């Protein structure tokens, strides 16, 4: 079933990219518009975050736990034809957790490649499909920890320069709950200063007092699906070599400073409403109480 869902997503995303190309060719017959900015060929993202200690429970108190998150991505676009680009890159993500009495891993990490197609409209992505084959694990590298999450989507222009619709989906073969997730939302830009981005996993309301500064408030979903290492002494035993979906549900505010069009720094903080370790197939779940969090992100496009 998961393979059929993944195949359907691939075909849907490729169709979206093809249709985006057809729409662009059709639009070339219209009067000349404002020249578009150049397509950024190099994409670099660096993000870190820290969630302060809060109580961890599975129905009984397991002590307090904090969490640290780090992620680094690099990609390069290669022109294929027209506005269609091949996107290749590498990504690393890691979560570290404080000690508690719960039988949980002290870290989870992912090493992956990035293979995708981007249909570009200037510096903006109009449609895309991306596959991230790699190992999503505690420490052990092997076929059991291999996954190839697929994400695809397309943006539809509802009102030029003001209103957009994003439709897409994500497939993860390791994810125990809802292997296929629909994603989508609305982007509304009523004027040059305000932007409402009602998109998962990072909905935001953004106010821009200057071209170099943006103030934002919103939410964020952070996490992923991994497989823990085999452990002969863990109890309950079903948590050995188990699939786990880790999630952080955040709400907060911050600012984005862009001294140049190619670079930006995003600093924010707020509250992690809940963190969860969901062993869906092992029927075990651990959750935390709310706690403050801080995040820092650096982005470069050139």
C-alpha positions, 0 to 999 in steps of 0.5 A: 500500500505504501509503495502504491501511495509513493508511486501515486505521489511521484506521478502526481508531482511529476504531472504538476511540474509538467503542467507548470511548464505548460502554463509557463509556455502559455503565459509567454504569449501575454504582454511582457512582465517585469523581468524575474530575478535570477534563479538561485543555484546554491541552497544552504540552510543551517538550523538549531533549536533548544527546548528547555526541560519539562516533565516527561510521561507515559502515564507516570512521571519519567522525570524531566527532559530537554531537547536539542535540534540541529539540521544542515542542508546543502543543494545545487540546482542544475538547469535541465531545460527552460525553467526546470532544474535538477536539484541534488544535495546532502542533508543531516539532522540530529536530535539530542535528548536529556536523560530520564527514566524512560526507555528512550534513545538519547539521540536520533539522527538522519543522513540523507541525499537530496534528489529532486526536480524544481520548476522555478519562477525566478527565485521562487519554486512553482512546483517540485518533487524531492526524494531524500534517500538515507538512513534515519536511525539512532546509530545503526546503519542498515537496510532496516534504518533506510528510508526515502521520504518523498515530498511533492507539491505545486503552487497555484496563482489565485490572484497575481502578486496577492493570493496563492494556493499550495497543494502537495503531499509527503510520504515516509515509509518509516512513519508509523502513523499516517505514512502519506500526509497531505500538505497545503495551504494559502499564502496571502500578501495583501500589501508589501508589508504584510504576508499571511502564510497558512502553510504546514509545517510552518504557518506564519504571519509576517510583518515587514517594517523595512526591506531588511527586517521581518517580524513573524508570529506563528507555529512550527512542527519539527521532527521525523521518523526513525528506527532505534537500535537493537537493545536486548535489555530495554523494557518493554522489549518491543521498543528494541529496533522499533520505529519511532515518530518524534514530533515537536509542536511549537508556537512562537515569534521572532525576526528575520534579518536579511542584510542582502537578498542572498542571506538571512538570519531567523531568530525566534522563540516561544513555547513547545506545546508538546514533544512526543515519542510515538512508537505507533507499531509498538503501541507506546507513546511518551509526551512532555509538558510545555516548555520554552524554546529558542531557535536560530536559522541561517539561510543562503541562496546564491 
